[in-house]
Every structure is written in structure tokens, then in C-alpha cells.
Amino acid sequence: MLRYLHSVPEAKERPAWAVAIKRRREQLGFTQWSVVEHAGDLFGQTTVSGIERGDIHPLSLGAEKFFGLLRALRWSLAEFSQATGIHIDYIRETLASEAIERAGPDGDVYVLPVIDAGAGPPWSNDGADTVEIFMPELRGYDRSRLFVVRVHGDSMQGYADDGTLVICYRDGLPERGKVVAVWLAGDGVVIKRYLGVENGLLLLGNDNRAYRAAFEAPEGSTVIGVAIGRFLRG
């Protein structure tokens, strides 16, 4: 008697990013249709299903749909990168060409003034260095109010190492524990952690434990911007 043995294909192992995206949706209590709705109907339920199966890579959606997915899942770009293991620089590089093609007044490529830590405010320096960056997460910010501080030293190591570019927004309101750009009287612009105001003076902090955890800024010092992003310039 002949026996026909039918091979059963092994279940495909889903990539880590697919598992993370499905887990996030379930944590939010969303159905796949809910994700579509929260993304503004930029894609359909079959797309969400394909992503969660690992058949559709989220970066293949293009910038608009990709960031729609992030909004729907209530993730920042950094949170998405951390949860899925997809490196944030790879995300930016993959989507950059599309953004550059459509970059205009409302595009996602930003040319921002750079000030070196210890120097004067960038908006008063006509000869300031500039950096061109692709950061769709800056949408909604007034471009004229954005600037970049290039960190020198290691006092904020952990948040910003030597050479890190910290993107700051001039109209942001400082909150206790958040990172800010400060005009430090006698030292110029520095990146520090805002700890509040004490005796009429700014109370600032360093992240590197080799430095003072907290100190009062000299009289005349002022917060000039709130940090909203950072990256290393290649």
C-alpha cells in the first residue's frame, strides 16, 4: 500500500518588529481597523494585517503612511525604534530620498543653524554653521524658531555625548527634568537638565555623575530653548 506523505510547511517566524507592532496595538486596546482610523485612513486593514504578519515592512509604506502608523500607535520615532529594533538612523536614511524629492516649504528636510556649546545664541550669528536634517517629527514646529546646539564635553553624557547635535525649540516651555538650552552667563550656550528656579536663579543639572548633579546658574542666565530631538552628525 502506498502512503502519500504531505509535507506541512513550517510556520514562518515573524520578525521582531512585526511582533512589537502587534503587541503595541493590543496594549492600546485597538483593533486593526482602529489603527486604520487613527492613522487617518492612509492605508487599509489588510496593510495592518500584513505588517503584523511580517509580510509588509513598515518603511515600505513611505513617509506619510509610516508616520501615520506611528501616530495611530501613539509612538514617537525614538519609541518605535526602541520597541522594534529598527535603528533610527536607518529609518531616516530609508525615507530621506522621498522627503528630499518633495522638500519645500512644508517638506521634512530642515536646514537649521548650529551653535557650538559655549558660544553665543545662533539666531544672532549670521555666519553660523548649518546642518541639513531629515526629521518628519519636527512637523508643526515653526522652522524659524528651531536651532541646533553642538555639544562639547561629557557633562551630559548619557543624553548627549561629545559631538551630539541637540535640536531645540525657542518657544518651548521648560519642564522640570527636561533638557534645555541655556544661555549661561559667562559660559555661553550650554545643554543642561532643567530642575526649576531657586532663589530667583535657574537650577540646572548634569547627567554625568562625575559632575555636580545640580547647581545654580549665574545671575543673568536664561533658558533659550527646549530640546526636542538629538542625533550624531555623520
C-alpha positions in Angstrom: 0.0 0.0 0.0 1.3 3.4 -1.0 1.3 6.1 1.5 1.4 9.7 0.5 3.2 11.9 3.0 2.2 15.5 2.7 4.8 18.0 3.9 3.5 20.7 6.1 5.3 24.0 5.7 6.8 25.3 8.9 5.2 28.4 10.3 7.2 31.5 9.3 8.8 33.2 12.2 7.7 36.7 12.4 10.3 39.4 12.6 10.8 41.2 15.9 9.4 44.5 14.5 6.1 42.8 13.5 5.7 41.2 16.9 6.4 44.6 18.6 3.8 46.4 16.4 1.1 43.9 17.1 1.9 43.9 20.8 1.7 47.7 20.9 -1.7 47.7 19.1 -3.0 45.2 21.6 -1.6 47.2 24.6 -3.6 50.2 23.3 -6.8 48.0 23.1 -7.1 48.7 19.3 -8.3 46.5 16.6 -6.6 46.6 13.2 -9.5 48.8 12.0 -8.9 51.2 14.9 -5.3 51.6 13.7 -6.6 52.5 10.2 -9.0 55.0 11.6 -6.4 56.7 13.9 -3.9 56.9 11.0 -6.5 58.9 9.1 -7.4 56.1 6.6 -4.0 56.4 4.9 -4.0 52.6 4.4 -6.4 49.7 4.9 -6.8 46.9 7.4 -5.1 44.4 5.1 -2.0 46.6 5.3 -2.0 46.5 9.1 -2.5 42.7 9.0 0.4 42.4 6.6 2.7 44.4 8.8 1.8 42.3 11.8 2.4 39.1 9.9 5.8 40.5 8.8 4.9 40.5 5.2 4.9 44.3 4.8 7.8 46.2 6.2 6.6 49.5 7.8 9.3 51.5 6.0 8.0 50.3 2.6 4.8 52.3 3.3 6.6 55.6 2.5 7.0 58.6 4.9 3.4 59.7 5.1 1.9 56.3 5.8 4.7 55.3 8.1 4.3 58.4 10.3 0.5 57.8 10.1 1.1 54.4 11.6 3.3 55.9 14.4 0.6 58.4 15.2 -2.0 55.7 15.3 0.1 53.6 17.7 1.0 56.7 19.8 4.7 56.2 19.3 7.4 58.7 18.8 10.1 57.8 16.3 12.5 57.1 19.1 10.0 54.9 20.9 9.2 53.0 17.7 12.9 52.4 17.1 13.5 51.1 20.6 10.5 48.8 20.6 11.1 47.3 17.1 14.8 47.3 17.0 14.8 49.2 13.7 17.6 51.7 14.1 16.5 55.3 13.9 19.3 56.3 11.5 18.2 53.5 9.1 14.7 54.8 9.3 15.8 58.3 8.4 18.1 57.2 5.6 15.4 54.9 4.1 12.8 57.6 4.0 15.1 60.6 3.3 15.2 60.3 -0.5 11.4 60.6 -0.7 11.4 63.6 1.6 14.2 65.3 -0.3 12.2 64.9 -3.6 9.2 66.7 -2.1 11.1 69.0 0.2 9.8 72.5 0.0 8.3 75.0 2.5 6.4 72.1 4.1 8.8 69.3 3.5 10.6 67.2 6.1 14.2 68.4 5.3 15.3 71.2 7.6 18.3 73.4 7.3 19.0 74.7 10.8 21.6 77.0 12.3 24.2 75.3 14.5 25.8 76.9 17.5 28.7 75.3 19.3 28.3 74.9 23.1 30.0 77.8 24.8 29.3 80.3 22.0 26.5 82.9 21.6 23.0 82.3 20.5 22.7 81.0 16.9 20.0 83.5 15.8 22.4 86.4 16.4 25.2 84.8 14.5 24.8 85.4 10.7 27.8 83.2 10.0 26.5 80.2 11.9 27.2 76.8 10.6 24.1 74.9 9.4 23.0 71.3 9.2 20.5 69.7 6.9 18.5 67.0 8.5 15.5 64.8 7.7 13.2 64.7 10.7 9.5 64.4 9.9 8.8 64.5 13.7 9.6 68.3 13.5 6.4 68.9 11.6 4.2 71.5 13.3 7.2 73.5 14.6 7.9 77.0 13.3 11.2 76.5 11.4 12.3 80.0 12.2 12.3 79.1 15.9 14.4 75.9 15.6 18.1 75.8 16.2 20.8 73.2 17.0 23.4 73.1 19.7 26.5 71.1 19.1 27.6 69.6 22.4 31.3 69.8 23.5 32.4 67.8 26.6 30.8 65.0 28.6 28.8 66.7 31.3 25.5 65.5 29.8 26.9 62.0 28.8 24.1 59.6 28.6 21.8 62.1 26.9 24.3 63.9 24.7 27.9 62.8 24.2 30.6 65.0 22.8 29.6 66.0 19.2 25.9 65.3 19.6 23.6 67.8 17.9 20.7 68.7 20.1 17.7 70.3 18.3 16.0 73.0 20.3 12.8 75.0 20.0 12.9 78.6 21.2 9.2 78.8 22.1 9.1 75.6 24.2 8.2 75.9 27.9 10.8 74.3 30.2 9.6 71.5 32.5 11.3 70.1 35.5 13.6 67.2 34.5 13.6 68.1 30.8 16.7 69.0 28.8 17.1 72.6 27.7 19.5 75.0 26.0 20.6 77.7 28.4 22.4 81.0 27.9 24.7 80.5 30.9 26.2 83.9 31.9 29.9 83.7 31.4 29.9 80.4 29.5 27.6 81.0 26.5 25.0 78.4 25.4 25.0 75.0 27.1 22.8 71.9 27.2 21.6 71.1 30.7 18.7 69.5 32.5 16.2 72.0 33.9 15.5 71.5 37.6 13.5 74.6 38.3 14.1 78.0 39.9 15.6 78.6 43.3 16.1 81.9 45.0 15.4 83.6 41.6 18.2 81.6 39.9 17.9 78.7 37.4 18.7 75.3 39.0 20.3 73.1 36.4 21.7 69.5 36.4 24.3 67.4 34.7 23.6 63.8 33.6 27.2 62.7 34.1 27.7 61.7 37.7 31.3 62.8 37.5 29.9 66.4 37.6 27.7 68.2 40.0 24.2 66.7 39.9 22.6 70.2 40.5 23.9 73.7 40.5 22.6 77.3 40.5 23.2 79.1 37.2 24.8 82.6 37.5 22.6 85.6 37.6 21.5 86.6 34.1 21.3 83.1 32.8 18.2 82.2 30.9 16.6 79.2 29.1 16.6 79.9 25.4 15.1 76.7 24.1 13.7 73.3 24.9 15.4 70.2 23.5 13.1 68.3 21.2 15.5 65.9 19.5 19.1 64.9 19.1 21.4 63.0 16.7 25.0 62.4 15.8 26.2 64.1 12.7 27.8 61.6 10.3 
